[in-house]
Amino acid sequence: MNLFLDNIYNLAFFFNTGIGILAFICIYILVVVLILPASWLSLLSGFLYGSYFGSIVVFIAASIGASAAFFISKTFFAKKLKKVISRYPKLIVMEQVVQRGGLKLIFLARLSPIFPFSILNYFYGLNNIKFQDFTLGLIGIIPGTFLYCSIGSLAKSLQDLKNVQSANNIYITILSIASTFLVLYFSAKYSKEYFDNSKEFNL
């Protein structure tokens, strides 16, 4: 048991070094690219580095991982998906909604917890989204990142990390609900505009 605890503490000490922080960032990037759950790493970052520096580390890693996924999607999958989308009208509508929404829709989707972060990265890469809008939209992950890192910072040990519960954060809850509602609202709005324009064109 003591040997196990020693290994845990040695690992924690390693991740607090310069090389350790870089290793942590690389691991986080890999997790994002492979579409694996990253929330536990955000908690761990809060435990290792505290709320503020931990949030910075996560934001940098998540942004690099997201950008890599975006370019992988756009380079290897976008053209193939275009052929598939052309066969299904509903998918064409989705593509048009994302394009019309642009930065506004990207940012709101990042704020909302119901849209998986890693999957969105690949999804945006499949559409005609500007990389500038994609990167600016990543600002939307800051509130959630800070929340997870703050929760992680409350843990007193690595063993205690999995038992840490979030304090009632009414501001994050309101923000999440509002952003989800706005995503749905603008999606419906842009869908209607697309269908209206299609009708006018057919006439």
Order of alpha helices (4+ residues) and beta strands (2+ residues): alpha-alpha-alpha-alpha-alpha-alpha-alpha-alpha-alpha-alpha-alpha
